[in-house]
Amino acid sequence: MPVQLKCLSHTPLRGLNDPGAEVIAEVDAVLAKCRAEVEAYDPELIVVFAPDHYNGLFYDLMPPFVIATAAESVGDYQTKPGPLSVPGGLALELARHLLDSDLDIAISHRLQVDHGCTQTLQEMTGSLERYPVIPIIINSVAPPFGPYRRIRKLGQAVGSFIARLGKRVLILGTGGLSHEPPVPLLADAPQDVADFLIAGRNPTPEFRAARQARTIATGKIFGTPQCGLTPLNPEWDKAFMRLLIEGRLEQVDAFRIDEISKAAGRSTHEVRTWVAAFAALQAVGDYSAREDYYRPINEWIAGYGVVSAATV
């Protein structure tokens, strides 16, 4: 049974701080094509590797990997609120498989997920509930991070589980590419910011609106001399996409976290979701892949890329 993959950048600023009409039309066309391919494939299961942005996971307990047996969208940045269609029993089977594969994995029976998970799910399916979906959250914004070889091994183990299902499975990776939005660091944070990063669940609508406003304001100056955040790095993005498309996944083992942060931005580590997705696909079998789109978009604070692949 063939397995398909889509890896997409996500951006909370889509629809809130858009570039020109030409760029929007380009992205809309790419997303429409990818969604049509998903609908034609009609997956029996979606496995989505996604980050969290201090909406479901906080430093009071920050695991490197989490599998959800039940999940609900917080509805941030114009994404839909509400439950995802998580097959809880199958998610538990996957968790047991990962533990048996010598991977330490956290389990949540009531996980809150944000735009990092739901934006791509909506763009590819039009809904949060259309298809059964197992969310796997990979910590990508809250240092310290584990090495990239661990992400590849996670993906491999997920792929070996998918391979034995005999189902039409769509693997999604959502995040990256190069970008550095105004996400605070716990180190040296003021007390009120530290309190949020440690235990900021279920913020008030006013707090969420203020957080969104700060991101929009940054998008309006990102890439200009007025913004001190790390600029987008198209060369890094394109090289990373080629690595995945060409199946050279072992090379991610040499990735250095500090070097990536410096070259492409601290939130570039969301590409860990892409690494896991491609490692899962590779564990199922040989694959062919293509680049669907790439463009650096300062207004979205994102090197915006889309890649598709399928087993052959």
N, C-alpha and C positions, 0 to 999 in steps of 0.2 A: 504494500500500500504506500503510495508516494506521500511524503511529508513536505509541506510548504513552509516558507519563512518570509516574513516582512520585518525589516528593521527601519524605523523612522525616527527622525528627530521629533521632539515635541517642543512646544513653546507656549507658555501661559499668555503671551502677548498676542497670539493670533486672534484677530477680531477686536483687539483693544489698542494696538499701536502698529498698524499695518504699514508695510512699504507701499510702493505704487501699485496701480491697478494691473500693470503688466506682470509683476512678480506674483501677485495674488492669483491671477489667472493661470500662471504656470503651475503653481503649487496645487491649486484646485484641480487642474487637469490631471496631474500626477496622482493625486489622492483618489480621484474618481476612477482612474484606470486600475489602481491597486484594489480599490473596494470592489469593482466589477470582477476582478480575478478572484477575490475572496468569495464573493457570492457564487461564482461559477464552481469553485472548489467545494463549497458548502461543507465546511469543516464539522466533524462530529465532536471535536474538542479543540479549544484554544489554550495554549500555555503561554502566558505573557510574563516576560522578565521585565521588571520595572523598578525605578527608584521611588523614594519617598522624599518629600521636601518639608520635614517637620510638620506633618499633618497626622500621620498615623503612628510614627515611631519617634521616640525622643530619648535623650540621654539618661532618663531614669532606667531605661533598659534598651540598649541599642545593639541588636543582634546583626551579624553580617548578612544572614540570609533568613527569610521568613516565608513559609508556605501558608497560605490562607485556606482554611476549610469553609470559611464564610467571610464575605467582604462586602463593605458598603462604601460607596463614593461619598466624599465630603462635599462634592459639588463646587469646588473652587474654580476660579477663572473660567466661568461660563461652561464648565462641564456639568453633566447631569448628576443630580444627587440620586441616591437610592441603591438598592442591592444589586450585586452581580450574581449571575447564575453559576455558583460554584458547586460542582459535584463533590460534596464533603467526603464521602467514602473513598472516592478515587484520589482525592487530594491526600488523604491519610495514607493510602497505599503508596503514593509517591513519596511521602515523608519517610515511611518505613524503608522504602527502597534506598533512599539517600542515606539514611542512618546505617543501613547494611553495607553501603558503599564507602563507609568510613568518612562521611561528611556530617559535620555537626550542623543541624538545621533547627531553627525555631519554628514552632507551630502556633498559629493564631486561629481561634474559633470565632473571633469577632474583630476582624482587621478593618481599619479605616484606610482607604486608598484615595489618592489625590489625582490631579491632572496627569502626573507622571505615568499613571496606569490607564486612566480612563479616557484621556484625550485620543490616544491612538486606538483604543478599543472602539470608541465611538466613530472615529474616522474610517475604520476598516469594516465596521459592521452596522453602523447607524444606531446602535443601542448598547446598553450595558447588559442586557439579558437575552439577546437573540440566540447566542450559542453558549454551551457550557464552557466555562473558563476557569483555569487554575492560575491565580496570581502568585508569582514568586518575586518577592521584593528583595533587591540587592542594595545594601547600604552604599550609596554613591556620593553623599554630600556631608556626612558627619564623620570627620577623622577621629581616630585612626582607621585606615583601611587595610584589609588583608591584601596579600600579593595577587597579581593577576593570574598566576598559575592556579590559584584556588578557584577563581571564577571559571576558568577553562575546565577544571575538574568537575565543578558543579554542573556545568552544561553537559559534559560527557555523561554523567550519571543520569541526568534528566533524559538525555537522548536514549540511553539504554532502556529506560522505562518506557518511553514512547514507542520504541521499536517493537516491544513485545505486545503492544495493545492491538495492533492490526486495525487501526482506525485512521480516518482522514484527520490528521492533526495539523493545525496551523500554529507555528511558533512565532511569537511577536517579541521583538526587542525594541524598547522605547526609551530614548534619551540621547543626550549629546547633540551634536558632535562638539566642536570647540565652543565653549561659552563660559561666561562668568557673570551670572546675575548677582544682585546684592544680597547674597546669603551670608548671615553672620557666622563667625567662628566662636566656639565656646571659650577658647583661650583668650584671656584678657577682656572678655565681654563685660559690659556693665551689668549690675545685678539683675535689673529687670529683663534684659536680653537673655542672660544666663538662665533665669527662672523659666523663660519661655522655651529655650532649647532643651531644658531638662524635663519639663512637664507642662507643655503648652497645649494639651489636647482640648478640643472643643472650644475654640476661642469665640468671643462674641462677634456678631456680624460687623460691629464697628472696628474691632481689631483686624479682622480679615480684610475689610475694605481698606484700612490704612496700609496694610502689608501689600495689597495689590497696587495701591497708588504709588508706593515707593518703587515697585518694579516697573510700572509704566513710566514713571519719571526717569528712571535709569535708561529705559529703552529709547527715550527721546534724545539722549545725549550720548548713548553708547557708540564707541568708535570715533568720538571727537576728542580734541585735546581737553575738553572739560570733564571727561570721564577717566578716572584713574584705574579702572578695572582692565584686566588682561584682554587685549583685542582678539577678535576671531583669527583663526589660523587655517586658511584654506589648504595650504600645503600639507599640514599635519592631517587634516580631515581626509584629504584625497588619498594620502598614503595609507591611512588606517583602513579606509574602505577597500582599497586594492588588496591589502593583506587578507581581509576576510573573503573577498570575491575569489582570490586565488588559492584559498585554503591553507594559507601559511599560519595556522593558528598557534603552533608551538612558539612562534616568535613573540607572542604576547607575554610569555613567561619572563622575558627580559625587560618588560615595561617597568619603568621606575616612577613611582607615584609623584615624587617631588618634581621630576623632570617634566612630566605631563602637565602638572599644575602650572609650572612656569611657562611652558611653551604654548599652551592652549587654553588655560583657565581652570580654576579649581573644580568647576562643575562638569568639566570634560569627562570626569570619571564615571559619568552616567553611561559612557560607552562600555562599561562592564556588562550592561544588559545585552549589548550587541555581541560581545565575546561569548557570553553564556548561550545566547540563541544560536549562534553559528556552531559552537562546540556541540550543542545538542543535536543540530542537524547533521553534523559530520559523524556523530556517533551512530546515527540511524543508517547512514550510507554515503556513498559518493554523491556530490551535489554539483549543480551548475548554478551560477549566480550572475546577476547583472546590476549595474548601477542605473537606477531609474531617474535620479535627479540629484543635483547638488548645487547649492548657491549659498554664499555667506550673506546673511541678512541681519544687519545691525539693528534694525528696528525690532526684531524678535530676539535679539541677543543670542543668536544661534547660527552656527554653521549648519544649514538645513539640508539634510540628506535623506534619501530613500533608497533602500537596496532590497531586492527580491531574490529568492533562491528556492530550489526544490531538489529533492533527491532524484537521482536518475537510475 
